[in-house]
Amino acid sequence: MLVRSAGRDDLLGIARVAEAGHWESYSGLLKPDTIARLLDRDYSPSALRRRLIRGGIVVAESEEALVGFADSLAERGRIRLKTITTEPTHRRHGVARYLLDAIRGLDETLPVCSDVLLGNLEGERFYEVHGFAPGEVIQGRLFDEDVIERRWWLAPAGA
């Protein structure tokens, strides 16, 4: 398993993994139209190019293909893990752990946080198993749909 910073050649692979991962994770939690709009907004070629320029995207690839990615942003004394997802067929094989380690390695002095849609039990289990603690509940809107998320926190290394 190779984990590295994302580049332009990874755009299609990231979009493919995002589509498969989002439909797998959010079907039944979000309306299909909301999932489709989210994918269009965040994983269109132009949106991905902007995020690549900003930095903070790491990818995991097997011998055959890109199988996961994580997108983070250092802000206000923390690293916000915006997305971490893997191909559904590669889940529970350690791919996301490698990605999390890469994000954590960006600055081990900062806490890491990530917002998880309530009801996404697989996501909540992942964060709990990897040392995150549940934090505040956040209510918001995603397009035309009300959503509730829980923010999960991972303390800085050595804290």
N, C-alpha and C positions, 0 to 999 in steps of 0.2 A: 504494500500500500504506500503510495507516494502522496504526501500532502505538500502543497506549494501555493504560492500566490497565484491568483487567477490572471490570465492574460486574454487578449483579444480572441485567440483561437478557442477559448473555452466558452464563448457566448452561447453557442447552440447546445452544448452539453449542459450548461447551467440551466438554460430554459427548459430542456427536456427533463432534468431531474426535478426542477421546481414544479413543473406540471404534474408529473407522476406523484411526487411527494405531497403536494397540496391537495390533490383530489383524494389521495389515500387518507390523509390526516383530517381533512375538514368536511368530507362528505358526511351529511347527517348533523353537523354542527353549524354549518353555514349554508345559506341558500346557494344552489348551483350558480345562479347569476352573480352572486357576490364572489364566489371562487373564481369564476371566469374573468370578472372585472379586475380582481386583485392580480391575477396572473398577467393580464394585459397591461396593467399599470406598472407593475414592478419587474416584469421579465420580458418586456418587448426589447428588441435590439437596442433602441435608443436609450431606454431606461438602464439597461445593463451596461452600456458603454459609459454613461455618466457615473455609475457606481464603480466601475473599474478605474476610472480616472481618479475618483475620490480615494480609492484604496480600501483595504480591509476585507476583501473577499479572498478566501482560501478555498482550494478545491482538493478533493481526494480522488485519486484515480487508481483503478486496478490495472492489470496488464491489458485489459480489453477496452476500457472506457472510463470516462468520468462517472463516479458513482455517488458523489456527495459534494456539498459545499456549505460554507458558513459565511455570513456577511455580518461584519461588526463595524462599530463606529466609536472611537474614543471621544467622549464628551463629558463636560462638567465633572471631572474627577472619577469617571467610571468608564468601563467598556460596555457598550450596549450591544448585545448579541441580537441583531435584528432577525436573523434567520439561521437555522441550522437544519439541513434536511439531507436525506439520503434516498437513493433509489429504494422503493419498497422491498425489492428482492435482496437488498444488501443490508437491511435493518437487522439489528441484534448480532452484528458481526464486528463491532468495534469501530466502524467507520466514523461515526459521530464523535466518539471519544478522541480519535486522532485529530479531528477538526477542532474540537473544544480545546485540546492541548495547544494547538497552533494559535488559536485566538488568545488563550490565556498567556501564551508566551510573548504576545505583543507588548505587555507591560504587567508584570506580575505584582506590581505595587498597587494596582487598581482593582477594585471590586468589579465583578462582571454581573450584569443583570440581563434578564430576558423576560419578555411578556408572553404568557401562554394563554390561549383561549380556554376559558373554563369548560371542562368536559373533554378536553384533549388529554385523556388519561395517559396515553403513551408518552406524550411530551412531558407531562408532570412527573411521571415515573423516571424518565431520563434525567431530569434536573435533580430530582431527589437522590437518585443513586449516585450522581456525580458531585454530591456535596452542596448543592444549592439549598437555600432555605426559602420557604414561601414568604412572600411579603405582601405588600398592599394590593388591594383589589381596585381595578381601574375600569370604569364604565365609559363607553365611547360608541362611536358609530363607524361602521365600515360601509361606505357607500350608503345604501338605503336600509341598512340592517343595524339594530342595536347589538352591541357585543360587550361581554364582560371578560376581562383578562385578569390573571394574577401575575404580578411581577415576582420573579424568582431571583435570589441574590446569592452570589458566590463571593466569599470574603477574599481579600488579597492573600497571596501565598504567604505563609508564616504568621498570619494573623490569629 
